[in-house]
Structures are given as structure tokens and as C-alpha cells.
Amino acid sequence: MQASHDTTLATAVTFRIGGQRYALPLERVREIQKIVAFAEMPDESAMIVGMVDVRGEVLPVVDARLLLGLQPEPYTLETPMIFVTSTAGPVALIVDAVDTVVELSGDAAAALPAAHALASRMCGAHRVDGELVFLLDADALLAPVDLPGGGQGASDE
């Protein structure tokens, strides 16, 4: 018997960073809102740009541009934040723009070349409305960030 193609659908939120379209699995997105005031905090990694209080929960604010090796852009009142869950803990992820929610077909996914610098942080590439969309792995994407408290991935030593 031949193996069938993987037609599993994944629901994902698409967004833009530096003109490129990316996506995160919907089950990892808690909410999306326009940027809110956050307390700026210097951080050794420079990826955490501050902390934000969301209904009594203090979360690190991470600039997705810095995670992807891009230069930061000034934030405006229209800059969106995606509140993401990961094994390291919840974060507020600043992106350039949020697009829409899409269904991604497993048989339409393309593997990324291993040589690509971000391949280890992505689940694959999909073509949506004629445009390439990179599906990010939330845990791998946030792995380089030293999140306060360390989340579930922290060592107890």
C-alpha cells in the first residue's frame, strides 16, 4: 500500500515582518492587539525590548524583527503585538502587520533548505494566495531569547 499525501490542515495566523509573510499556528496565539505601553528594559540579548502588564500578567515584549536578524523599526500606535505561548512561557511578539487566519495544507508544505539560517526555526513554507508564507515554530523561534523565569524549558539547577 502506498503512503498517502499528508493533507492535514493547520490553522495559522499570518503576519508580516520586513515585507515577508510569516505564520504561527493558531493554537499558539492567545490574542492580537495594537501595541500597548510597555516598560522598556535593557536586556543582554537585546531581543526583549521591555515588559508589559496584560490583565495582571507581566510578559516580556520581544521584537520579531530582532529575532529574525532584521533592523528594528520605530513602533507606532498601529504596530501590532501577537501574544504567543511557547514552552519558554508567554510573550508579546511585536510584528510589522497582522494579515489574516489561513488554513495550511500539509501536502502543500515545502521543506526549507537546511543551509537557510532560519530553517531550524520554521516548520516549512506554504504558498497562500500566490505568496510564500513561512510557518514558524514558536518554541524554536523563541529559543534564543532568555525569557524571565525560563518557562517549562528552564533547568532547575
N, CA, C and O atoms as a GROMACS GRO file, in nm:
protein
  628
    1MET      N    1   0.084  -0.118   0.000
    1MET     CA    2   0.000   0.000   0.000
    1MET      C    3   0.088   0.124   0.000
    1MET      O    4   0.184   0.133   0.077
    2GLN      N    5   0.057   0.219  -0.086
    2GLN     CA    6   0.136   0.341  -0.095
    2GLN      C    7   0.097   0.438   0.015
    2GLN      O    8  -0.019   0.444   0.057
    3ALA      N    9   0.196   0.514   0.061
    3ALA     CA   10   0.169   0.617   0.161
    3ALA      C   11   0.090   0.729   0.095
    3ALA      O   12   0.120   0.769  -0.017
    4SER      N   13  -0.009   0.779   0.165
    4SER     CA   14  -0.088   0.890   0.111
    4SER      C   15  -0.021   1.022   0.145
    4SER      O   16   0.058   1.032   0.238
    5HIS      N   17  -0.056   1.122   0.066
    5HIS     CA   18  -0.004   1.256   0.094
    5HIS      C   19  -0.065   1.307   0.224
    5HIS      O   20  -0.180   1.276   0.256
    6ASP      N   21   0.011   1.385   0.298
    6ASP     CA   22  -0.039   1.445   0.422
    6ASP      C   23  -0.125   1.565   0.386
    6ASP      O   24  -0.074   1.668   0.343
    7THR      N   25  -0.256   1.551   0.404
    7THR     CA   26  -0.347   1.661   0.371
    7THR      C   27  -0.396   1.732   0.497
    7THR      O   28  -0.494   1.806   0.492
    8THR      N   29  -0.330   1.709   0.608
    8THR     CA   30  -0.368   1.770   0.733
    8THR      C   31  -0.369   1.922   0.718
    8THR      O   32  -0.277   1.982   0.663
    9LEU      N   33  -0.476   1.980   0.769
    9LEU     CA   34  -0.485   2.126   0.766
    9LEU      C   35  -0.439   2.182   0.899
    9LEU      O   36  -0.473   2.130   1.006
   10ALA      N   37  -0.362   2.288   0.891
   10ALA     CA   38  -0.322   2.361   1.010
   10ALA      C   39  -0.379   2.501   0.997
   10ALA      O   40  -0.368   2.564   0.892
   11THR      N   41  -0.438   2.549   1.104
   11THR     CA   42  -0.489   2.686   1.104
   11THR      C   43  -0.379   2.775   1.160
   11THR      O   44  -0.321   2.744   1.264
   12ALA      N   45  -0.350   2.883   1.091
   12ALA     CA   46  -0.239   2.970   1.130
   12ALA      C   47  -0.276   3.117   1.113
   12ALA      O   48  -0.359   3.153   1.029
   13VAL      N   49  -0.213   3.200   1.195
   13VAL     CA   50  -0.226   3.346   1.184
   13VAL      C   51  -0.109   3.395   1.101
   13VAL      O   52   0.007   3.366   1.132
   14THR      N   53  -0.138   3.470   0.994
   14THR     CA   54  -0.030   3.523   0.911
   14THR      C   55  -0.004   3.669   0.947
   14THR      O   56  -0.094   3.744   0.985
   15PHE      N   57   0.123   3.706   0.933
   15PHE     CA   58   0.166   3.842   0.965
   15PHE      C   59   0.288   3.875   0.882
   15PHE      O   60   0.346   3.787   0.818
   16ARG      N   61   0.326   4.001   0.883
   16ARG     CA   62   0.440   4.047   0.803
   16ARG      C   63   0.551   4.104   0.891
   16ARG      O   64   0.527   4.171   0.992
   17ILE      N   65   0.671   4.073   0.849
   17ILE     CA   66   0.791   4.130   0.910
   17ILE      C   67   0.886   4.163   0.795
   17ILE      O   68   0.925   4.074   0.720
   18GLY      N   69   0.922   4.290   0.782
   18GLY     CA   70   1.014   4.330   0.676
   18GLY      C   71   0.965   4.295   0.537
   18GLY      O   72   1.047   4.263   0.450
   19GLY      N   73   0.835   4.300   0.513
   19GLY     CA   74   0.780   4.273   0.381
   19GLY      C   75   0.755   4.125   0.353
   19GLY      O   76   0.687   4.093   0.256
   20GLN      N   77   0.808   4.035   0.434
   20GLN     CA   78   0.788   3.891   0.416
   20GLN      C   79   0.670   3.845   0.500
   20GLN      O   80   0.646   3.896   0.609
   21ARG      N   81   0.597   3.748   0.448
   21ARG     CA   82   0.481   3.694   0.520
   21ARG      C   83   0.521   3.569   0.598
   21ARG      O   84   0.584   3.479   0.544
   22TYR      N   85   0.483   3.566   0.725
   22TYR     CA   86   0.510   3.454   0.815
   22TYR      C   87   0.379   3.409   0.876
   22TYR      O   88   0.276   3.475   0.862
   23ALA      N   89   0.383   3.295   0.946
   23ALA     CA   90   0.264   3.245   1.014
   23ALA      C   91   0.304   3.174   1.142
   23ALA      O   92   0.415   3.122   1.154
   24LEU      N   93   0.213   3.173   1.237
   24LEU     CA   94   0.226   3.095   1.360
   24LEU      C   95   0.100   3.011   1.374
   24LEU      O   96  -0.009   3.057   1.339
   25PRO      N   97   0.114   2.888   1.424
   25PRO     CA   98  -0.005   2.805   1.444
   25PRO      C   99  -0.105   2.877   1.536
   25PRO      O  100  -0.067   2.934   1.638
   26LEU      N  101  -0.232   2.873   1.499
   26LEU     CA  102  -0.335   2.945   1.574
   26LEU      C  103  -0.339   2.901   1.720
   26LEU      O  104  -0.367   2.983   1.808
   27GLU      N  105  -0.312   2.774   1.749
   27GLU     CA  106  -0.319   2.727   1.888
   27GLU      C  107  -0.211   2.789   1.975
   27GLU      O  108  -0.219   2.780   2.098
   28ARG      N  109  -0.108   2.853   1.915
   28ARG     CA  110  -0.004   2.921   1.991
   28ARG      C  111  -0.032   3.070   2.010
   28ARG      O  112   0.042   3.137   2.082
   29VAL      N  113  -0.136   3.121   1.946
   29VAL     CA  114  -0.169   3.264   1.954
   29VAL      C  115  -0.282   3.284   2.055
   29VAL      O  116  -0.393   3.234   2.036
   30ARG      N  117  -0.251   3.357   2.163
   30ARG     CA  118  -0.352   3.385   2.266
   30ARG      C  119  -0.442   3.500   2.226
   30ARG      O  120  -0.564   3.494   2.244
   31GLU      N  121  -0.382   3.605   2.172
   31GLU     CA  122  -0.459   3.721   2.128
   31GLU      C  123  -0.370   3.810   2.044
   31GLU      O  124  -0.247   3.795   2.041
   32ILE      N  125  -0.435   3.903   1.976
   32ILE     CA  126  -0.365   4.002   1.894
   32ILE      C  127  -0.425   4.137   1.929
   32ILE      O  128  -0.546   4.151   1.939
   33GLN      N  129  -0.339   4.236   1.948
   33GLN     CA  130  -0.389   4.371   1.972
   33GLN      C  131  -0.286   4.472   1.926
   33GLN      O  132  -0.169   4.439   1.904
   34LYS      N  133  -0.330   4.595   1.913
   34LYS     CA  134  -0.236   4.703   1.881
   34LYS      C  135  -0.142   4.719   1.998
   34LYS      O  136  -0.173   4.682   2.111
   35ILE      N  137  -0.027   4.774   1.969
   35ILE     CA  138   0.076   4.789   2.072
   35ILE      C  139   0.021   4.865   2.193
   35ILE      O  140  -0.057   4.960   2.180
   36VAL      N  141   0.063   4.821   2.309
   36VAL     CA  142   0.027   4.888   2.433
   36VAL      C  143   0.156   4.938   2.497
   36VAL      O  144   0.265   4.892   2.465
   37ALA      N  145   0.140   5.032   2.586
   37ALA     CA  146   0.258   5.085   2.655
   37ALA      C  147   0.328   4.972   2.729
   37ALA      O  148   0.265   4.892   2.797
   38PHE      N  149   0.459   4.967   2.714
   38PHE     CA  150   0.536   4.868   2.786
   38PHE      C  151   0.656   4.935   2.851
   38PHE      O  152   0.704   5.038   2.804
   39ALA      N  153   0.702   4.874   2.960
   39ALA     CA  154   0.818   4.927   3.030
   39ALA      C  155   0.943   4.881   2.957
   39ALA      O  156   0.969   4.761   2.948
   40GLU      N  157   1.019   4.976   2.905
   40GLU     CA  158   1.143   4.942   2.836
   40GLU      C  159   1.244   4.891   2.938
   40GLU      O  160   1.262   4.949   3.045
   41MET      N  161   1.310   4.782   2.901
   41MET     CA  162   1.410   4.722   2.990
   41MET      C  163   1.528   4.678   2.906
   41MET      O  164   1.512   4.603   2.810
   42PRO      N  165   1.646   4.723   2.941
   42PRO     CA  166   1.762   4.673   2.868
   42PRO      C  167   1.780   4.526   2.896
   42PRO      O  168   1.758   4.480   3.009
   43ASP      N  169   1.820   4.451   2.794
   43ASP     CA  170   1.838   4.307   2.806
   43ASP      C  171   1.965   4.269   2.734
   43ASP      O  172   1.996   4.324   2.629
   44GLU      N  173   2.038   4.174   2.790
   44GLU     CA  174   2.165   4.132   2.729
   44GLU      C  175   2.146   4.085   2.586
   44GLU      O  176   2.228   4.114   2.500
   45SER      N  177   2.037   4.012   2.560
   45SER     CA  178   2.015   3.958   2.426
   45SER      C  179   1.964   4.065   2.330
   45SER      O  180   1.972   4.047   2.208
   46ALA      N  181   1.912   4.174   2.382
   46ALA     CA  182   1.856   4.286   2.305
   46ALA      C  183   1.730   4.246   2.230
   46ALA      O  184   1.671   4.330   2.161
   47MET      N  185   1.685   4.122   2.242
   47MET     CA  186   1.561   4.081   2.176
   47MET      C  187   1.440   4.116   2.260
   47MET      O  188   1.332   4.143   2.207
   48ILE      N  189   1.457   4.114   2.394
   48ILE     CA  190   1.349   4.157   2.482
   48ILE      C  191   1.360   4.308   2.494
   48ILE      O  192   1.456   4.361   2.548
   49VAL      N  193   1.257   4.377   2.442
   49VAL     CA  194   1.262   4.523   2.441
   49VAL      C  195   1.191   4.584   2.560
   49VAL      O  196   1.199   4.705   2.582
   50GLY      N  197   1.121   4.501   2.639
   50GLY     CA  198   1.052   4.552   2.756
   50GLY      C  199   0.961   4.448   2.817
   50GLY      O  200   0.965   4.329   2.783
   51MET      N  201   0.877   4.496   2.910
   51MET     CA  202   0.779   4.411   2.977
   51MET      C  203   0.645   4.481   2.971
   51MET      O  204   0.637   4.604   2.976
   52VAL      N  205   0.537   4.403   2.961
   52VAL     CA  206   0.403   4.458   2.954
   52VAL      C  207   0.313   4.386   3.053
   52VAL      O  208   0.326   4.265   3.074
   53ASP      N  209   0.223   4.461   3.114
   53ASP     CA  210   0.126   4.405   3.208
   53ASP      C  211  -0.004   4.383   3.131
   53ASP      O  212  -0.068   4.479   3.087
   54VAL      N  213  -0.043   4.256   3.116
   54VAL     CA  214  -0.166   4.223   3.046
   54VAL      C  215  -0.261   4.158   3.146
   54VAL      O  216  -0.246   4.040   3.180
   55ARG      N  217  -0.358   4.234   3.192
   55ARG     CA  218  -0.456   4.186   3.288
   55ARG      C  219  -0.391   4.117   3.408
   55ARG      O  220  -0.433   4.009   3.450
   56GLY      N  221  -0.286   4.181   3.462
   56GLY     CA  222  -0.219   4.132   3.581
   56GLY      C  223  -0.106   4.034   3.555
   56GLY      O  224  -0.038   3.993   3.649
   57GLU      N  225  -0.084   3.994   3.431
   57GLU     CA  226   0.025   3.903   3.396
   57GLU      C  227   0.135   3.984   3.327
   57GLU      O  228   0.110   4.048   3.225
   58VAL      N  229   0.256   3.981   3.384
   58VAL     CA  230   0.368   4.055   3.326
   58VAL      C  231   0.439   3.966   3.225
   58VAL      O  232   0.487   3.857   3.258
   59LEU      N  233   0.445   4.014   3.100
   59LEU     CA  234   0.503   3.936   2.990
   59LEU      C  235   0.620   4.011   2.927
   59LEU      O  236   0.618   4.134   2.919
   60PRO      N  237   0.722   3.937   2.882
   60PRO     CA  238   0.829   4.002   2.806
   60PRO      C  239   0.777   4.042   2.667
   60PRO      O  240   0.696   3.972   2.606
   61VAL      N  241   0.826   4.155   2.619
   61VAL     CA  242   0.794   4.203   2.485
   61VAL      C  243   0.916   4.177   2.397
   61VAL      O  244   1.026   4.224   2.426
   62VAL      N  245   0.895   4.101   2.289
   62VAL     CA  246   1.004   4.061   2.200
   62VAL      C  247   0.978   4.119   2.062
   62VAL      O  248   0.868   4.105   2.009
   63ASP      N  249   1.078   4.183   2.004
   63ASP     CA  250   1.066   4.238   1.869
   63ASP      C  251   1.102   4.127   1.770
   63ASP      O  252   1.216   4.081   1.765
   64ALA      N  253   1.003   4.085   1.689
   64ALA     CA  254   1.024   3.976   1.593
   64ALA      C  255   1.131   4.012   1.490
   64ALA      O  256   1.200   3.923   1.440
   65ARG      N  257   1.145   4.139   1.458
   65ARG     CA  258   1.249   4.180   1.362
   65ARG      C  259   1.387   4.141   1.415
   65ARG      O  260   1.471   4.092   1.339
   66LEU      N  261   1.410   4.161   1.544
   66LEU     CA  262   1.539   4.127   1.602
   66LEU      C  263   1.560   3.976   1.605
   66LEU      O  264   1.671   3.928   1.586
   67LEU      N  265   1.451   3.900   1.629
   67LEU     CA  266   1.461   3.754   1.627
   67LEU      C  267   1.503   3.702   1.491
   67LEU      O  268   1.572   3.600   1.480
   68LEU      N  269   1.460   3.772   1.386
   68LEU     CA  270   1.489   3.727   1.250
   68LEU      C  271   1.613   3.794   1.191
   68LEU      O  272   1.642   3.777   1.073
   69GLY      N  273   1.685   3.870   1.272
   69GLY     CA  274   1.809   3.930   1.226
   69GLY      C  275   1.790   4.057   1.145
   69GLY      O  276   1.880   4.097   1.071
   70LEU      N  277   1.674   4.121   1.156
   70LEU     CA  278   1.647   4.245   1.083
   70LEU      C  279   1.668   4.365   1.174
   70LEU      O  280   1.668   4.353   1.297
   71GLN      N  281   1.684   4.480   1.114
   71GLN     CA  282   1.697   4.604   1.190
   71GLN      C  283   1.562   4.642   1.248
   71GLN      O  284   1.459   4.624   1.183
   72PRO      N  285   1.560   4.695   1.371
   72PRO     CA  286   1.432   4.737   1.430
   72PRO      C  287   1.375   4.857   1.355
   72PRO      O  288   1.447   4.935   1.294
   73GLU      N  289   1.243   4.869   1.362
   73GLU     CA  290   1.172   4.983   1.306
   73GLU      C  291   1.103   5.055   1.421
   73GLU      O  292   1.070   4.992   1.522
   74PRO      N  293   1.080   5.184   1.409
   74PRO     CA  294   1.008   5.256   1.515
   74PRO      C  295   0.865   5.200   1.530
   74PRO      O  296   0.802   5.163   1.431
   75TYR      N  297   0.817   5.194   1.652
   75TYR     CA  298   0.681   5.147   1.678
   75TYR      C  299   0.586   5.265   1.666
   75TYR      O  300   0.619   5.378   1.701
   76THR      N  301   0.465   5.236   1.616
   76THR     CA  302   0.360   5.337   1.608
   76THR      C  303   0.238   5.286   1.685
   76THR      O  304   0.239   5.174   1.736
   77LEU      N  305   0.135   5.367   1.694
   77LEU     CA  306   0.012   5.324   1.761
   77LEU      C  307  -0.058   5.212   1.685
   77LEU      O  308  -0.146   5.146   1.741
   78GLU      N  309  -0.020   5.190   1.559
   78GLU     CA  310  -0.079   5.084   1.478
   78GLU      C  311   0.003   4.955   1.480
   78GLU      O  312  -0.040   4.854   1.424
   79THR      N  313   0.120   4.957   1.542
   79THR     CA  314   0.206   4.838   1.546
   79THR      C  315   0.136   4.727   1.625
   79THR      O  316   0.094   4.750   1.738
   80PRO      N  317   0.122   4.607   1.566
   80PRO     CA  318   0.053   4.500   1.637
   80PRO      C  319   0.146   4.417   1.726
   80PRO      O  320   0.267   4.406   1.703
   81MET      N  321   0.084   4.360   1.829
   81MET     CA  322   0.151   4.265   1.918
   81MET      C  323   0.071   4.135   1.910
   81MET      O  324  -0.051   4.135   1.920
   82ILE      N  325   0.143   4.025   1.892
   82ILE     CA  326   0.080   3.893   1.894
   82ILE      C  327   0.123   3.828   2.025
   82ILE      O  328   0.243   3.812   2.051
   83PHE      N  329   0.028   3.790   2.107
   83PHE     CA  330   0.058   3.725   2.234
   83PHE      C  331   0.067   3.575   2.207
   83PHE      O  332  -0.032   3.510   2.174
   84VAL      N  333   0.189   3.522   2.223
   84VAL     CA  334   0.221   3.385   2.182
   84VAL      C  335   0.256   3.300   2.304
   84VAL      O  336   0.321   3.348   2.397
   85THR      N  337   0.213   3.175   2.302
   85THR     CA  338   0.254   3.081   2.406
   85THR      C  339   0.366   2.993   2.350
   85THR      O  340   0.366   2.956   2.233
   86SER      N  341   0.461   2.962   2.436
   86SER     CA  342   0.570   2.873   2.398
   86SER      C  343   0.610   2.793   2.522
   86SER      O  344   0.565   2.823   2.633
   87THR      N  345   0.693   2.693   2.504
   87THR     CA  346   0.738   2.615   2.619
   87THR      C  347   0.822   2.701   2.714
   87THR      O  348   0.834   2.668   2.832
   88ALA      N  349   0.879   2.810   2.663
   88ALA     CA  350   0.957   2.900   2.747
   88ALA      C  351   0.869   2.998   2.823
   88ALA      O  352   0.916   3.069   2.912
   89GLY      N  353   0.741   3.004   2.788
   89GLY     CA  354   0.648   3.095   2.853
   89GLY      C  355   0.582   3.187   2.753
   89GLY      O  356   0.622   3.191   2.636
   90PRO      N  357   0.482   3.261   2.796
   90PRO     CA  358   0.412   3.352   2.705
   90PRO      C  359   0.493   3.478   2.679
   90PRO      O  360   0.565   3.526   2.767
   91VAL      N  361   0.481   3.531   2.557
   91VAL     CA  362   0.549   3.656   2.521
   91VAL      C  363   0.456   3.742   2.436
   91VAL      O  364   0.362   3.692   2.375
   92ALA      N  365   0.484   3.872   2.434
   92ALA     CA  366   0.420   3.964   2.341
   92ALA      C  367   0.519   3.985   2.227
   92ALA      O  368   0.627   4.040   2.248
   93LEU      N  369   0.482   3.943   2.109
   93LEU     CA  370   0.570   3.948   1.993
   93LEU      C  371   0.530   4.066   1.905
   93LEU      O  372   0.418   4.069   1.853
   94ILE      N  373   0.620   4.162   1.887
   94ILE     CA  374   0.593   4.278   1.802
   94ILE      C  375   0.624   4.242   1.658
   94ILE      O  376   0.734   4.196   1.626
   95VAL      N  377   0.525   4.264   1.569
   95VAL     CA  378   0.541   4.238   1.426
   95VAL      C  379   0.506   4.366   1.350
   95VAL      O  380   0.456   4.462   1.408
   96ASP      N  381   0.532   4.366   1.219
   96ASP     CA  382   0.502   4.486   1.139
   96ASP      C  383   0.353   4.500   1.110
   96ASP      O  384   0.299   4.610   1.116
   97ALA      N  385   0.287   4.388   1.077
   97ALA     CA  386   0.145   4.390   1.044
   97ALA      C  387   0.089   4.250   1.060
   97ALA      O  388   0.160   4.151   1.039
   98VAL      N  389  -0.038   4.240   1.097
   98VAL     CA  390  -0.107   4.112   1.104
   98VAL      C  391  -0.200   4.104   0.984
   98VAL      O  392  -0.271   4.200   0.955
   99ASP      N  393  -0.198   3.990   0.914
   99ASP     CA  394  -0.280   3.974   0.794
   99ASP      C  395  -0.414   3.908   0.825
   99ASP      O  396  -0.515   3.976   0.839
  100THR      N  397  -0.413   3.775   0.835
  100THR     CA  398  -0.538   3.701   0.846
  100THR      C  399  -0.512   3.563   0.904
  100THR      O  400  -0.398   3.525   0.931
  101VAL      N  401  -0.620   3.488   0.922
  101VAL     CA  402  -0.611   3.348   0.962
  101VAL      C  403  -0.632   3.264   0.836
  101VAL      O  404  -0.725   3.288   0.759
  102VAL      N  405  -0.543   3.166   0.816
  102VAL     CA  406  -0.550   3.082   0.696
  102VAL      C  407  -0.544   2.934   0.734
  102VAL      O  408  -0.500   2.899   0.844
  103GLU      N  409  -0.589   2.850   0.642
  103GLU     CA  410  -0.575   2.705   0.656
  103GLU      C  411  -0.457   2.664   0.568
  103GLU      O  412  -0.453   2.696   0.449
  104LEU      N  413  -0.361   2.594   0.628
  104LEU     CA  414  -0.243   2.548   0.555
  104LEU      C  415  -0.253   2.398   0.536
  104LEU      O  416  -0.272   2.324   0.633
  105SER      N  417  -0.240   2.354   0.414
  105SER     CA  418  -0.248   2.212   0.382
  105SER      C  419  -0.111   2.148   0.398
  105SER      O  420  -0.012   2.200   0.348
  106GLY      N  421  -0.107   2.035   0.466
  106GLY     CA  422   0.019   1.964   0.487
  106GLY      C  423   0.085   1.919   0.358
  106GLY      O  424   0.207   1.916   0.349
  107ASP      N  425   0.004   1.884   0.256
  107ASP     CA  426   0.064   1.838   0.130
  107ASP      C  427   0.115   1.953   0.045
  107ASP      O  428   0.180   1.930  -0.057
  108ALA      N  429   0.086   2.078   0.085
  108ALA     CA  430   0.136   2.195   0.011
  108ALA      C  431   0.260   2.254   0.076
  108ALA      O  432   0.314   2.353   0.028
  109ALA      N  433   0.306   2.194   0.186
  109ALA     CA  434   0.423   2.245   0.257
  109ALA      C  435   0.550   2.207   0.182
  109ALA      O  436   0.563   2.096   0.130
  110ALA      N  437   0.642   2.300   0.178
  110ALA     CA  438   0.773   2.275   0.117
  110ALA      C  439   0.878   2.284   0.227
  110ALA      O  440   0.876   2.375   0.310
  111ALA      N  441   0.969   2.189   0.226
  111ALA     CA  442   1.078   2.192   0.324
  111ALA      C  443   1.172   2.306   0.289
  111ALA      O  444   1.188   2.342   0.173
  112LEU      N  445   1.234   2.361   0.390
  112LEU     CA  446   1.331   2.468   0.369
  112LEU      C  447   1.470   2.408   0.355
  112LEU      O  448   1.499   2.307   0.419
  113PRO      N  449   1.556   2.468   0.274
  113PRO     CA  450   1.694   2.420   0.266
  113PRO      C  451   1.760   2.429   0.404
  113PRO      O  452   1.750   2.531   0.472
  114ALA      N  453   1.827   2.323   0.444
  114ALA     CA  454   1.891   2.320   0.576
  114ALA      C  455   1.994   2.432   0.591
  114ALA      O  456   2.022   2.476   0.703
  115ALA      N  457   2.049   2.479   0.482
  115ALA     CA  458   2.150   2.584   0.486
  115ALA      C  459   2.091   2.720   0.520
  115ALA      O  460   2.164   2.812   0.557
  116HIS      N  461   1.959   2.734   0.507
  116HIS     CA  462   1.896   2.862   0.538
  116HIS      C  463   1.913   2.892   0.686
  116HIS      O  464   1.890   2.804   0.770
  117ALA      N  465   1.953   3.012   0.721
  117ALA     CA  466   1.984   3.049   0.859
  117ALA      C  467   1.866   3.029   0.954
  117ALA      O  468   1.887   3.002   1.073
  118LEU      N  469   1.743   3.041   0.905
  118LEU     CA  470   1.626   3.030   0.992
  118LEU      C  471   1.553   2.897   0.978
  118LEU      O  472   1.447   2.878   1.037
  119ALA      N  473   1.610   2.803   0.902
  119ALA     CA  474   1.542   2.676   0.877
  119ALA      C  475   1.507   2.602   1.006
  119ALA      O  476   1.402   2.539   1.014
  120SER      N  477   1.591   2.610   1.106
  120SER     CA  478   1.566   2.539   1.231
  120SER      C  479   1.453   2.602   1.313
  120SER      O  480   1.406   2.543   1.410
  121ARG      N  481   1.410   2.721   1.275
  121ARG     CA  482   1.302   2.789   1.348
  121ARG      C  483   1.169   2.786   1.273
  121ARG      O  484   1.071   2.845   1.317
  122MET      N  485   1.168   2.715   1.159
  122MET     CA  486   1.048   2.710   1.077
  122MET      C  487   1.001   2.567   1.056
  122MET      O  488   1.080   2.473   1.056
  123CYS      N  489   0.870   2.554   1.039
  123CYS     CA  490   0.810   2.423   1.012
  123CYS      C  491   0.801   2.395   0.862
  123CYS      O  492   0.782   2.281   0.822
  124GLY      N  493   0.814   2.497   0.781
  124GLY     CA  494   0.806   2.480   0.637
  124GLY      C  495   0.755   2.607   0.570
  124GLY      O  496   0.728   2.708   0.635
  125ALA      N  497   0.744   2.598   0.439
  125ALA     CA  498   0.695   2.710   0.360
  125ALA      C  499   0.568   2.667   0.288
  125ALA      O  500   0.558   2.553   0.242
  126HIS      N  501   0.472   2.755   0.278
  126HIS     CA  502   0.345   2.729   0.212
  126HIS      C  503   0.318   2.841   0.113
  126HIS      O  504   0.361   2.954   0.132
  127ARG      N  505   0.247   2.807   0.007
  127ARG     CA  506   0.204   2.909  -0.088
  127ARG      C  507   0.058   2.942  -0.055
  127ARG      O  508  -0.029   2.855  -0.063
  128VAL      N  509   0.033   3.068  -0.020
  128VAL     CA  510  -0.102   3.115   0.014
  128VAL      C  511  -0.131   3.235  -0.074
  128VAL      O  512  -0.058   3.334  -0.072
  129ASP      N  513  -0.238   3.227  -0.151
  129ASP     CA  514  -0.277   3.336  -0.242
  129ASP      C  515  -0.160   3.379  -0.329
  129ASP      O  516  -0.140   3.498  -0.353
  130GLY      N  517  -0.083   3.283  -0.377
  130GLY     CA  518   0.029   3.311  -0.467
  130GLY      C  519   0.152   3.367  -0.400
  130GLY      O  520   0.247   3.407  -0.467
  131GLU      N  521   0.153   3.370  -0.268
  131GLU     CA  522   0.264   3.428  -0.193
  131GLU      C  523   0.324   3.323  -0.100
  131GLU      O  524   0.251   3.243  -0.041
  132LEU      N  525   0.455   3.324  -0.086
  132LEU     CA  526   0.523   3.230   0.002
  132LEU      C  527   0.505   3.274   0.147
  132LEU      O  528   0.532   3.388   0.182
  133VAL      N  529   0.458   3.181   0.232
  133VAL     CA  530   0.437   3.207   0.374
  133VAL      C  531   0.521   3.106   0.452
  133VAL      O  532   0.511   2.985   0.430
  134PHE      N  533   0.605   3.156   0.543
  134PHE     CA  534   0.690   3.070   0.624
  134PHE      C  535   0.620   3.044   0.758
  134PHE      O  536   0.593   3.137   0.833
  135LEU      N  537   0.592   2.916   0.786
  135LEU     CA  538   0.529   2.877   0.912
  135LEU      C  539   0.639   2.861   1.016
  135LEU      O  540   0.727   2.777   1.004
  136LEU      N  541   0.631   2.945   1.120
  136LEU     CA  542   0.732   2.946   1.226
  136LEU      C  543   0.698   2.847   1.336
  136LEU      O  544   0.581   2.824   1.366
  137ASP      N  545   0.800   2.790   1.396
  137ASP     CA  546   0.787   2.705   1.514
  137ASP      C  547   0.805   2.798   1.634
  137ASP      O  548   0.915   2.848   1.656
  138ALA      N  549   0.699   2.821   1.711
  138ALA     CA  550   0.703   2.918   1.822
  138ALA      C  551   0.814   2.884   1.922
  138ALA      O  552   0.884   2.974   1.969
  139ASP      N  553   0.829   2.757   1.956
  139ASP     CA  554   0.931   2.719   2.054
  139ASP      C  555   1.072   2.744   2.001
  139ASP      O  556   1.156   2.799   2.072
  140ALA      N  557   1.097   2.704   1.878
  140ALA     CA  558   1.230   2.724   1.819
  140ALA      C  559   1.258   2.872   1.794
  140ALA      O  560   1.371   2.917   1.811
  141LEU      N  561   1.155   2.947   1.754
  141LEU     CA  562   1.172   3.090   1.729
  141LEU      C  563   1.216   3.162   1.855
  141LEU      O  564   1.304   3.249   1.851
  142LEU      N  565   1.154   3.127   1.968
  142LEU     CA  566   1.182   3.197   2.093
  142LEU      C  567   1.296   3.134   2.173
  142LEU      O  568   1.333   3.187   2.277
  143ALA      N  569   1.351   3.024   2.127
  143ALA     CA  570   1.459   2.956   2.200
  143ALA      C  571   1.580   3.046   2.227
  143ALA      O  572   1.637   3.037   2.336
  144PRO      N  573   1.622   3.134   2.134
  144PRO     CA  574   1.739   3.218   2.162
  144PRO      C  575   1.714   3.327   2.266
  144PRO      O  576   1.808   3.391   2.314
  145VAL      N  577   1.586   3.349   2.300
  145VAL     CA  578   1.552   3.455   2.395
  145VAL      C  579   1.558   3.399   2.536
  145VAL      O  580   1.498   3.296   2.565
  146ASP      N  581   1.631   3.467   2.623
  146ASP     CA  582   1.639   3.427   2.762
  146ASP      C  583   1.521   3.488   2.836
  146ASP      O  584   1.530   3.598   2.891
  147LEU      N  585   1.408   3.414   2.835
  147LEU     CA  586   1.285   3.468   2.894
  147LEU      C  587   1.292   3.466   3.045
  147LEU      O  588   1.342   3.370   3.103
  148PRO      N  589   1.243   3.571   3.109
  148PRO     CA  590   1.240   3.575   3.256
  148PRO      C  591   1.163   3.456   3.310
  148PRO      O  592   1.053   3.426   3.262
  149GLY      N  593   1.219   3.388   3.408
  149GLY     CA  594   1.152   3.272   3.466
  149GLY      C  595   1.182   3.144   3.393
  149GLY      O  596   1.170   3.035   3.450
  150GLY      N  597   1.222   3.154   3.267
  150GLY     CA  598   1.264   3.037   3.191
  150GLY      C  599   1.156   2.943   3.146
  150GLY      O  600   1.186   2.853   3.068
  151GLY      N  601   1.033   2.956   3.191
  151GLY     CA  602   0.924   2.870   3.147
  151GLY      C  603   0.952   2.725   3.179
  151GLY      O  604   1.032   2.694   3.267
  152GLN      N  605   0.887   2.636   3.107
  152GLN     CA  606   0.899   2.493   3.130
  152GLN      C  607   1.034   2.440   3.086
  152GLN      O  608   1.079   2.336   3.135
  153GLY      N  609   1.100   2.511   2.995
  153GLY     CA  610   1.228   2.464   2.944
  153GLY      C  611   1.345   2.498   3.034
  153GLY      O  612   1.458   2.463   3.001
  154ALA      N  613   1.322   2.563   3.145
  154ALA     CA  614   1.431   2.607   3.231
  154ALA      C  615   1.486   2.492   3.312
  154ALA      O  616   1.413   2.399   3.347
  155SER      N  617   1.611   2.499   3.341
  155SER     CA  618   1.676   2.399   3.425
  155SER      C  619   1.653   2.436   3.570
  155SER      O  620   1.646   2.554   3.604
  156ASP      N  621   1.641   2.334   3.656
  156ASP     CA  622   1.620   2.358   3.798
  156ASP      C  623   1.750   2.370   3.873
  156ASP      O  624   1.749   2.383   3.996
  157GLU      N  625   1.860   2.366   3.805
  157GLU     CA  626   1.990   2.370   3.873
  157GLU      C  627   2.034   2.510   3.899
  157GLU      O  628   2.141   2.531   3.956
   0.00000   0.00000   0.00000
